[in-house]
Amino acid sequence: MIELPVIDGTLEQKSKKPNWLRVKLPIGEEYKHVRNLVDTHKLHTICESGNCPNMGECWGAGTATFMILGNICTRSCGFCNVATGRPLEVDWDEPQRVAEAINLMKVKHAVVTSVDRDELKDGGSIIWYNTIKAIKALNPDTTLETLIPDFKAEKENIQRIIDAAPEVVSHNIETTERLTKQVRIQAKYWQSMETLKILKEGGMRTKSGIMLGLGEEKEEVIQTLKDLYASNVDVITIGQYLQPTKKHLPVARFVHPDEFAEYREIGYNLGFDYVESGPLVRSSYHSEKHVIEGWGRGKWEEEKLNG
């Protein structure tokens, strides 16, 4: 599980990229401050390694995303640029180092994600628990979102996340039911839905994300939104898939911003509390606002009222 990649590795794809996928270079004093800290202390953020288009905006707002449990995944998703293989041993000192990095960077809102660690009996959930607790202890004023694996929907492992009590727990469904075997090769659509249900039953504010442009039909996207709402998910992010390298799944199409706007409307009309939908949206985009219950829906209702 990792942020959606935005590195388009082929000249062919670059030439086809529409104007709405172009971004401005990061600027601003807060961005420069975080940039200097990251460089000086050799800190690792998925913002950089994922080459996220929103890095400047997020860092300027005091938000950053960190990856734990190494950089080798036990799964081989067709969209993800993280290496697949046998991961290294668990680093039990990692939780404290992540907490210290967040403190050093003065991050107001942190997002933590990880690779899948299917070879571990606990799926990495103990390190997850320790990391959340360490971050909270050292950074009591920092809000936290955890972007977790599915943990094979095993309740004992998911319960550790619930017990650690981050403000938001996210698990990305990534794509429609039909495309899941192709896009998330070792994952299961309904297993992910079950993971989200267990989190909500445990009292968590839940979140999930979808990538568009992989060959899905409009009706399938709407059905996925309905399935996520039935799983009591609070927050939804919808963004454009971009191919990391030639070895990964190709982009079937670039979805127009108007279609993203339509999905935003559909999501709010279904009843979601927050819908983030646009070509450049990634899992962590505006995530500092996703912790605030009613904020997104309130802004949407205000837009409707003001026409």
Secondary structure, DSSP 8 states (H G I E B T S, - for coil): ----------HHHHHH--GGG------SHHHHHHHHHHHHHT---HHHHTT-TTHHHHHHTTEEEEEES-SEES---TT--SEES------TTHHHHHHHHHHHTT-SEEEEEE---TTSTTTTHHHHHHHHHHHHHH-TT-EEEEE---GGG-HHHHHHHHHH--SEEE---BS-TTTHHHHSTT--HHHHHHHHHHHHHTT--EEEEEEE-SS--HHHHHHHHHHHHHTT--EEEEEE---SSTTS--------HHHHHHHHHHHHHHT-SEEEESTT--TTTTHHHHTSTTHHHHHHHHHHHH-
